[in-house]
Amino acid sequence: MAKNLQVVLLTDYYGEMLTENQRKFIDYYYNDDLSLSEIAENEGITRQGVRDAIKRAETQLFDMEKKLGMAERARRTRDGLNAISQCADQISELNMNSALSKEINDAIIKIKSVISSFE
């Protein structure tokens, strides 16, 4: 079972929909970097039981993302905001090199402010 950063990201979005044990095992395995054997020993269950719980949790996380798409939507939003910010920077530079319109400058400041509110 390769450690997968996407599982950590999906846990941020959908972790509350997992059982308490699934969340705990995912956290131990991915965030605390414990092995399946270490988790099993700490929890007093078998290594196979830990593995099964983690696999079920991973499957649930990927299924939820497939159905709801929250992580993908957030990524697209972040990419779009970055593109808007870059365009605002280009407009600002063009404005500084030509007409130097106060209205354009004010609009750019507002755009940047709105972008910042999403971060």
TIKOLVEX-124077 format. One line per 8 residues: number of its first residue (from 0); their letters; for each residue x, y, z of N, C-alpha, C. Coordinates in pm, whole numbers, always signed. Each point is the difference from the previous one (the first is absolute). Layout:
N
NUM = A = X,Y,Z,X,Y,Z,X,Y,Z ~ ...
END
This chain:
119
0 = MAKNLQVV = +86,-118,+0,-86,+118,+0,+90,+123,+0 ~ +14,+61,-116,+86,+119,-11,-67,+117,+70 ~ +80,+77,+69,-52,+118,+67,-45,+98,-108 ~ -118,+54,+15,-61,+78,-106,-42,+136,+56 ~ +61,+106,-52,-33,+135,+47,-143,+38,-33 ~ -56,-59,-105,-138,+31,-35,-95,-47,+111 ~ +32,-109,+68,-84,-49,+110,-2,+105,+112 ~ +115,+59,+28,+7,+103,+104,-87,+119,-39
8 = LLTDYYGE = +7,+42,-124,-82,+111,-48,-148,-34,+9 ~ -37,-118,-45,-141,-40,+4,-50,-14,+143 ~ +87,-39,+91,-38,-9,+141,-34,+138,+54 ~ +69,+103,-48,-33,+137,+41,-143,+35,-41 ~ -43,-47,-115,-134,+32,-50,-108,-92,+58 ~ +30,-129,+8,-104,-98,+30,+25,-82,+127 ~ +104,+34,+74,+37,-81,+116,-110,-17,+103 ~ -82,+101,+17,-108,-8,+100,-106,-102,-39
16 = MLTENQRK = +0,-45,-124,-97,-100,-45,+49,-143,+25 ~ +124,-13,+43,+55,-131,+34,-34,-33,+144 ~ +14,-128,+35,-17,-37,+140,+117,+54,+81 ~ -19,+6,+130,+108,+49,+86,+127,-83,-16 ~ -15,-132,-4,+117,-87,-17,+67,+22,-136 ~ -79,+13,-104,+59,+24,-132,+80,+129,+0 ~ -58,+107,+56,+73,+129,+6,+128,-16,+80 ~ -10,-70,+112,+116,-17,+87,+109,-79,-73
24 = FIDYYYND = -37,-108,-66,+99,-83,-69,+62,+75,-118 ~ -82,+73,-75,+53,+83,-111,+98,+102,+55 ~ -35,+62,+110,+88,+100,+61,+132,-63,+45 ~ -8,-113,+68,+123,-68,+44,+87,-38,-120 ~ -65,-55,-102,+74,-54,-114,+60,+109,-88 ~ -81,+101,-33,+46,+102,-93,+68,+119,+67 ~ -54,+45,+111,+55,+120,+63,+111,-30,+101 ~ -19,-108,+77,+102,-36,+100,+102,-98,-55
32 = DLSLSEIA = -23,-50,-122,+91,-90,-70,+26,-130,+77 ~ -104,-49,+70,+14,-128,+69,-26,-114,-99 ~ +65,-112,+22,-23,-117,-84,-129,-68,+43 ~ -49,-89,-85,-121,-75,+34,+22,-80,+129 ~ +117,-58,+14,+31,-79,+120,+2,+87,+125 ~ +57,+119,-11,+3,+91,+115,-140,+43,+42 ~ -84,+30,-97,-138,+39,+30,-72,-116,+65 ~ +16,-121,-56,-66,-118,+55,+42,-24,+144
40 = ENEGITRQ = +128,+12,+26,+51,-21,+137,-57,+105,+95 ~ -1,+126,-42,-52,+108,+84,-150,-14,+26 ~ -74,-52,-97,-146,-9,+11,-48,-136,+48 ~ +91,-96,+12,-38,-132,+48,-84,-80,-98 ~ +25,+21,-130,-70,-79,-102,+105,-57,-95 ~ -46,-76,-97,+94,-61,-94,+45,+101,-106 ~ +114,-30,-57,+52,+81,-110,-98,-1,-115 ~ -58,-116,-28,-98,-14,-108,-124,+85,+27
48 = GVRDAIKR = -41,+8,+125,-116,+83,+37,+28,+147,-28 ~ +121,+44,+31,+39,+139,-27,+2,+24,-150 ~ +61,-91,-73,+10,+13,-146,-139,+8,-62 ~ -90,-89,+42,-135,-1,-54,-73,+132,+28 ~ +15,+51,+122,-65,+127,+37,+54,+115,-85 ~ +130,+3,-20,+60,+107,-81,-44,-12,-145 ~ -2,-121,-53,-42,-21,-139,-146,+41,-20 ~ -88,-37,+96,-140,+40,-9,-13,+153,+3
56 = AETQLFDM = +77,+62,+89,-4,+145,+12,+47,+65,-130 ~ +110,-49,-57,+50,+55,-126,-104,-13,-110 ~ -63,-116,-8,-104,-22,-101,-114,+98,+20 ~ -43,+20,+123,-107,+94,+28,+40,+142,-39 ~ +122,+40,+33,+46,+135,-33,-1,+22,-151 ~ +53,-95,-76,+3,+15,-146,-141,-5,-59 ~ -89,-82,+57,-138,-4,-46,-70,+133,+26 ~ +21,+58,+118,-62,+128,+32,+50,+109,-94
64 = EKKLGMAE = +130,-2,-29,+54,+101,-92,-58,-20,-140 ~ -15,-124,-41,-56,-28,-132,-144,+52,-8 ~ -76,-15,+107,-140,+43,+0,-15,+151,+24 ~ +78,+55,+91,-19,+139,+42,+98,+98,-66 ~ +122,-44,-24,+99,+81,-71,+46,+126,+72 ~ -6,+3,+131,+38,+121,+73,+147,+34,-14 ~ +88,-98,+8,+144,+27,-11,+35,+50,-140 ~ -60,-61,-102,+25,+43,-137,-55,+140,-24
72 = RARRTRDG = -117,+28,+53,-59,+134,-14,+88,+104,+68 ~ +52,-32,+116,+89,+92,+71,+128,+24,-80 ~ +54,-105,-62,+120,+15,-82,-28,+90,-120 ~ -114,-22,-67,-35,+84,-115,-21,+145,+42 ~ -63,+20,+114,-21,+137,+51,+133,+67,+27 ~ +91,-72,+67,+133,+54,+30,+74,+35,-129 ~ -6,-89,-99,+66,+26,-129,-62,+122,-69 ~ -131,+11,+4,-68,+114,-60,+36,+131,+68
80 = LNAISQCA = +5,-1,+133,+38,+120,+74,+143,+41,-31 ~ +88,-98,-14,+139,+31,-38,+6,+63,-139 ~ -79,-52,-94,-2,+57,-135,-55,+142,+3 ~ -105,+24,+77,-57,+135,+12,+104,+95,+60 ~ +70,-47,+101,+102,+83,+65,+111,+37,-98 ~ +43,-97,-80,+104,+28,-100,-49,+101,-103 ~ -125,-11,-43,-57,+97,-95,-5,+139,+63 ~ -40,+6,+127,-5,+130,+69,+139,+61,+8
88 = DQISELNM = +101,-84,+24,+138,+50,+2,+41,+57,-136 ~ -38,-70,-107,+33,+47,-135,-71,+131,-31 ~ -126,+10,+39,-76,+124,-22,+64,+114,+78 ~ +39,-28,+123,+63,+101,+83,+129,+51,-64 ~ +79,-94,-50,+127,+38,-65,-26,+85,-125 ~ -98,-43,-81,-35,+79,-119,-51,+139,+40 ~ -79,+6,+105,-53,+128,+48,+114,+91,+46 ~ +97,-55,+68,+113,+80,+49,+86,+51,-116
96 = NSALSKEI = +9,-79,-108,+84,+38,-114,-72,+89,-101 ~ -130,+24,+20,-71,+82,-99,-83,+107,+69 ~ -127,-16,+0,-93,+106,+39,-3,+31,+150 ~ +34,-93,+81,-5,+14,+146,-137,+49,+45 ~ -98,-84,-28,-138,+30,+36,-24,-37,+146 ~ -52,+94,+77,-32,-25,+141,-111,-104,+9 ~ -98,+5,-91,-111,-95,+3,+50,-143,-22 ~ +91,-15,-96,+56,-133,-25,+78,-47,+122
104 = NDAIIKIK = +80,+86,+57,+78,-34,+119,-93,-40,+115 ~ -107,+74,+22,-97,-32,+106,-66,-136,-25 ~ -33,-27,-127,-62,-128,-35,+96,-116,+27 ~ +127,+20,-32,+101,-104,+24,+13,-26,+149 ~ +1,+104,+80,+9,-15,+145,-121,-80,+51 ~ -118,+30,-53,-120,-73,+41,+9,-146,-41 ~ +45,-27,-121,+16,-138,-48,+94,-77,+93 ~ +115,+60,+32,+98,-65,+87,-59,-24,+139
112 = SVISSFE = -80,+93,+49,-64,-14,+130,-98,-118,+2 ~ -78,-10,-107,-96,-111,-9,+75,-133,-7 ~ +107,-6,-78,+80,-122,-9,+54,-38,+137 ~ +50,+99,+74,+56,-26,+134,-105,-57,+94 ~ -125,+39,-18,-104,-48,+91,-26,-149,-16 ~ +44,-60,-111,-17,-142,-23,+115,-85,+55 ~ +106,+66,+41,+119,-76,+45,-10,-35,+145
END
